[in-house]
Amino acid sequence: MKNKIVAISGPSGTGKTTVVKELLKKFPSFGFSISATTRLKRDKEKDKKDYYFLSIDDFKNNIAENNFIEYEEVYSGVFYGTMWSEIKRMFSQNSNPLLDIDVFGALNIKKYYKNDALIIFIHPGTIDNLKNRLRKRKSESESSLKKRLAKANEEISFSNKFDKIIINDKDIKSSVDEVISVVNEYLNL
């Protein structure tokens, strides 16, 4: 089977990580593509497993050396990106890279890989749904919550550019099942 990339994207708090974890269980041909970021590590995250946690200087050096297939300054001073080495690592292991990335990163992956990439947007249904989810996480200050919601509105405006939009407004299990069905169809093309 030809290597294909699947990218899951959407605003923070829409259930992307849950979807990705379930896809990794369902599809043994997937390998998780670890993104690089300059954001601070959360309590349970591990460097080189959840993300490559880089300083801003290291991240910018990697940009200058063209080490990223895509990157974005998602929030002021907070960068995320996918390194070429991650995609090459997946392909060398005969894995399909599975990416959990920001909206603009997913659009860049699609631009580069065209039909060899499936990009799926996880939509919260409403901003109020998203606000409630982010509040339940208890990881956001009021100011970071406002930033995330403003960013979410911007990201949602690009959802029509994705191959598939999955509305995750009630039950994450049914959203996961829908994503699995879409990915299964794509991999069997």
DAKAMO-V896489 format. One record per run of one state. SS is the DSSP state (H for helix, E for strand, C for the rest). FROM is the first residue (numbers start at 1). LEN is the number of residues. If there is no record, write none. Layout:
BEGIN
SS|FROM|LEN, SS|FROM|LEN
END
This chain:
BEGIN
C|1|4, E|5|5, C|10|6, H|16|11, C|27|3, E|30|3, C|33|2, E|35|3, C|38|9, E|47|1, C|48|3, E|51|3, C|54|2, H|56|9, C|65|3, E|68|8, C|76|2, E|78|6, H|84|9, C|93|3, E|96|5, C|101|2, H|103|14, E|117|7, C|124|3, H|127|11, C|138|4, H|142|15, C|157|2, H|159|3, C|162|2, E|164|4, C|168|4, H|172|16, C|188|2
END
